[in-house]
Amino acid sequence: MRPVMVGADGSEEAARAVEWAADEAARRRAPLLVANVTGRMPFEPREAAERARERHPGLEVSAESLSGRTGEALARRAGDACLLVVGNRGLGGFTGLLLGSTGLYLAANAPCPTVIVRGRSGGDMIVAGVSGKPGQDHVLEFAFEEAMLRHVRLRALHAWSQPASRAPGDMLPLVYDVQAVGEEEHRLLAETVAGHRERFPDVDVQEVTEHGHRGHLLVEASRAACLVVVGSRGRMRLGSATHAVLHHAECPVAVVPHP
């Protein structure tokens, strides 16, 4: 089984990431790999690995030191992982994560889902951001699996806004039927979620459509969540909503790459 991989550098934020990753590995019954990128700040990853073993006796834990640039080294090693976990900010190689250097690089480039451990983890639901565009199955699949593993409810959240003019000279109707558009958006969301409901019948899922900016609504929803799940656009791109969530969410954030 592929391991859950976590980056550790001796910082308090990285220690929280190791705890989160150990809990996740235990839930998945997967091994845990604690990785450190050697650099200016000396750190022995075996120390973090030992703490993970103490937290979950019986968990298979290994430690490994990597070389190279932090983001590139972690992303490269994550090719064999089912999940990559990093802290919100750290020492040495992780410095600047909050500003988007290493963390945004991993969210956009890691070959597996990446979790940024930030804020609180004690919420009672998982929130999945569903864009309404085709190709959302990977986000929902991950979110449903996490909800099943944690025995918590899932909120599938779709944000929509007034459509823009599509051609020069086009005029939007003077009267915009917000209720009708909202009902149609909710119908499309229900269709998107339906197949996953069938595969995960034990997951209590709530479909929510709201008018507004997707990033702002997801950040607001994160206050009651234990995890927010969003997708990347592929080709090393992150949308504005994903950027907003990574910087401002009040709970851990999972970014699921497009297959």
C-alpha positions as CSV (number, residue, x, y, z in Angstrom):
1,M,0.0,0.0,0.0
2,R,1.2,3.5,-0.9
3,P,2.2,5.6,2.2
4,V,0.9,8.8,3.5
5,M,3.9,11.1,3.2
6,V,4.6,14.1,5.5
7,G,7.2,16.8,5.3
8,A,8.9,17.6,8.6
9,D,11.5,20.2,9.5
10,G,11.4,20.5,13.3
11,S,9.0,23.5,13.4
12,E,5.8,23.5,15.5
13,E,3.7,23.7,12.3
14,A,5.5,20.7,10.9
15,A,4.9,18.8,14.2
16,R,1.2,19.4,13.7
17,A,1.4,18.1,10.2
18,V,3.1,14.9,11.4
19,E,0.3,14.4,13.9
20,W,-2.3,15.0,11.3
21,A,-0.6,12.7,8.8
22,A,-0.2,9.9,11.5
23,D,-3.9,10.1,12.3
24,E,-4.7,9.9,8.6
25,A,-2.4,7.0,8.0
26,A,-4.0,5.2,10.9
27,R,-7.5,5.8,9.4
28,R,-6.4,4.5,6.0
29,R,-4.4,1.7,7.5
30,A,-1.5,2.9,5.4
31,P,2.2,3.3,6.3
32,L,3.5,6.7,7.1
33,L,6.7,8.2,5.5
34,V,8.2,11.2,7.4
35,A,10.5,13.1,4.9
36,N,12.9,16.0,5.5
37,V,14.7,18.0,2.9
38,T,18.2,18.7,4.1
39,G,19.2,22.3,4.1
40,R,20.2,25.2,6.4
41,M,18.2,23.9,9.4
42,P,19.5,20.5,10.6
43,F,16.7,18.1,11.6
44,E,16.5,14.4,12.1
45,P,13.3,13.0,10.6
46,R,13.6,9.9,12.8
47,E,12.6,12.0,15.8
48,A,9.3,12.9,14.2
49,A,8.8,9.3,13.1
50,E,9.2,8.2,16.7
51,R,6.6,10.6,17.9
52,A,4.2,9.3,15.2
53,R,4.8,5.7,16.5
54,E,4.1,6.8,20.0
55,R,0.8,8.5,18.9
56,H,-0.3,5.3,17.0
57,P,1.4,2.2,18.3
58,G,1.5,-0.4,15.6
59,L,1.6,2.1,12.8
60,E,4.3,1.4,10.2
61,V,6.5,4.5,10.1
62,S,9.6,5.2,8.2
63,A,11.9,8.3,7.9
64,E,13.8,9.6,4.9
65,S,16.1,12.6,4.2
66,L,15.8,14.2,0.7
67,S,18.1,16.5,-1.1
68,G,17.4,19.4,-3.5
69,R,14.9,22.2,-3.5
70,T,12.2,21.7,-0.9
71,G,9.2,21.8,-3.2
72,E,10.7,19.8,-6.0
73,A,12.2,17.2,-3.7
74,L,8.9,16.6,-1.9
75,A,6.8,16.5,-5.1
76,R,9.3,14.1,-6.7
77,R,9.2,11.7,-3.7
78,A,5.4,12.0,-3.5
79,G,5.1,10.1,-6.7
80,D,4.9,6.9,-4.6
81,A,2.5,8.3,-2.0
82,C,-1.3,8.3,-1.7
83,L,-1.2,11.6,0.1
84,L,1.3,14.4,0.8
85,V,0.9,16.5,4.0
86,V,2.8,19.7,4.9
87,G,2.5,22.3,7.6
88,N,1.2,25.8,7.0
89,R,4.7,27.3,7.5
90,G,7.9,26.2,9.0
91,L,11.7,26.6,9.4
92,G,14.4,26.3,6.8
93,G,13.0,24.8,3.6
94,F,9.4,25.5,4.6
95,T,9.9,29.2,5.2
96,G,7.4,31.3,3.3
97,L,4.8,28.6,2.9
98,L,2.0,31.0,4.0
99,L,3.1,33.4,1.3
100,G,2.7,30.7,-1.3
101,S,6.3,29.5,-2.2
102,T,6.6,25.9,-1.2
103,G,3.0,25.3,-0.3
104,L,1.6,26.6,-3.5
105,Y,4.2,24.8,-5.5
106,L,3.2,21.5,-3.9
107,A,-0.5,22.2,-4.3
108,A,0.0,22.8,-8.0
109,N,2.7,20.2,-8.8
110,A,2.4,17.3,-6.4
111,P,1.3,14.1,-8.3
112,C,-1.0,13.1,-5.4
113,P,-3.5,15.0,-3.2
114,T,-1.8,17.5,-1.0
115,V,-3.0,18.6,2.5
116,I,-1.9,21.9,4.0
117,V,-2.4,21.6,7.7
118,R,-3.6,25.0,9.0
119,G,-6.2,26.3,11.5
120,R,-8.3,23.9,13.5
121,S,-9.1,20.3,12.8
122,G,-12.0,19.8,15.1
123,G,-15.0,20.6,12.8
124,D,-17.8,18.1,12.3
125,M,-17.9,18.0,8.5
126,I,-15.9,18.0,5.3
127,V,-16.6,20.7,2.7
128,A,-16.0,20.0,-0.9
129,G,-15.8,22.9,-3.4
130,V,-17.6,21.8,-6.6
131,S,-17.0,24.3,-9.4
132,G,-19.9,23.1,-11.6
133,K,-17.6,22.5,-14.5
134,P,-17.0,19.0,-16.0
135,G,-14.3,16.9,-14.4
136,Q,-15.1,17.2,-10.7
137,D,-15.2,13.5,-10.0
138,H,-11.7,13.4,-8.5
139,V,-12.6,16.1,-5.9
140,L,-15.8,14.5,-4.9
141,E,-14.3,11.0,-4.8
142,F,-11.6,12.2,-2.4
143,A,-14.1,14.1,-0.3
144,F,-16.5,11.2,0.0
145,E,-13.7,8.8,1.0
146,E,-12.5,11.2,3.7
147,A,-16.1,11.6,5.0
148,M,-16.5,7.8,5.1
149,L,-13.1,7.3,6.9
150,R,-13.9,10.0,9.5
151,H,-17.6,9.2,10.0
152,V,-18.6,12.8,9.4
153,R,-21.1,14.5,7.1
154,L,-20.1,16.0,3.8
155,R,-21.2,19.3,2.4
156,A,-20.8,19.6,-1.4
157,L,-20.7,23.4,-1.9
158,H,-21.2,25.0,-5.3
159,A,-20.9,28.8,-5.7
160,W,-22.4,30.5,-8.8
161,S,-22.5,34.1,-10.0
162,Q,-24.3,36.1,-12.6
163,P,-23.1,35.1,-16.1
164,A,-21.0,37.4,-18.0
165,S,-21.7,38.6,-21.5
166,R,-20.4,36.1,-24.0
167,A,-19.9,38.3,-27.1
168,P,-19.3,42.0,-27.9
169,G,-22.6,43.9,-27.8
170,D,-24.4,41.2,-25.8
171,M,-26.7,42.5,-23.1
172,L,-27.7,40.7,-20.0
173,P,-31.4,40.7,-19.3
174,L,-32.6,43.7,-17.2
175,V,-34.4,41.3,-14.9
176,Y,-32.2,38.5,-13.7
177,D,-34.1,35.6,-12.2
178,V,-31.8,34.7,-9.4
179,Q,-34.1,32.0,-8.0
180,A,-34.5,30.2,-11.3
181,V,-30.8,30.2,-12.0
182,G,-30.1,29.0,-8.4
183,E,-32.6,26.1,-8.9
184,E,-30.9,25.1,-12.1
185,E,-27.4,25.3,-10.5
186,H,-28.7,23.1,-7.7
187,R,-30.1,20.6,-10.1
188,L,-26.7,20.4,-11.9
189,L,-24.9,19.9,-8.6
190,A,-27.3,17.1,-7.6
191,E,-26.6,15.3,-10.9
192,T,-22.8,15.7,-10.3
193,V,-23.1,14.2,-6.8
194,A,-25.6,11.4,-7.6
195,G,-23.1,8.8,-8.7
196,H,-21.0,9.3,-5.6
197,R,-24.0,9.0,-3.4
198,E,-24.6,5.5,-4.8
199,R,-21.0,4.4,-4.2
200,F,-20.9,5.8,-0.6
201,P,-24.4,5.2,0.7
202,D,-23.3,5.6,4.4
203,V,-22.1,9.2,3.9
204,D,-24.5,11.9,4.9
205,V,-24.1,14.4,2.1
206,Q,-25.7,17.9,1.9
207,E,-25.8,19.7,-1.5
208,V,-25.5,23.4,-1.1
209,T,-25.6,26.1,-3.8
210,E,-24.9,29.7,-3.0
211,H,-24.7,32.9,-5.0
212,G,-21.3,34.5,-4.4
213,H,-17.5,34.1,-4.8
214,R,-16.5,30.5,-4.4
215,G,-13.3,31.2,-2.4
216,H,-15.0,33.5,0.1
217,L,-17.8,31.0,0.6
218,L,-15.4,28.1,1.1
219,V,-13.4,30.1,3.6
220,E,-16.6,30.9,5.5
221,A,-17.6,27.2,5.5
222,S,-14.2,26.2,6.8
223,R,-15.0,27.6,10.2
224,A,-17.2,24.5,10.9
225,A,-15.2,22.0,8.9
226,C,-12.4,19.5,9.7
227,L,-11.2,19.6,6.1
228,V,-11.9,21.6,2.9
229,V,-11.4,19.8,-0.4
230,V,-10.7,21.6,-3.6
231,G,-9.2,20.7,-7.0
232,S,-6.4,22.0,-9.1
233,R,-6.9,22.9,-12.7
234,G,-4.1,20.7,-13.9
235,R,-1.0,21.8,-15.8
236,M,0.4,23.3,-12.6
237,R,-2.5,25.8,-12.3
238,L,-4.5,26.8,-9.2
239,G,-7.7,28.9,-9.5
240,S,-8.4,32.0,-7.5
241,A,-10.8,30.2,-5.2
242,T,-8.1,27.6,-4.3
243,H,-5.6,30.4,-3.6
244,A,-8.1,32.0,-1.3
245,V,-8.7,28.8,0.6
246,L,-5.0,28.0,0.9
247,H,-4.3,31.4,2.4
248,H,-7.4,31.9,4.6
249,A,-9.1,28.7,5.5
250,E,-9.6,28.0,9.2
251,C,-9.0,24.2,8.9
252,P,-6.7,21.9,6.9
253,V,-7.1,22.1,3.1
254,A,-6.7,19.2,0.6
255,V,-5.9,20.0,-3.0
256,V,-6.7,17.1,-5.4
257,P,-4.9,17.2,-8.7
258,H,-6.7,16.6,-11.9
259,P,-6.1,13.0,-13.1
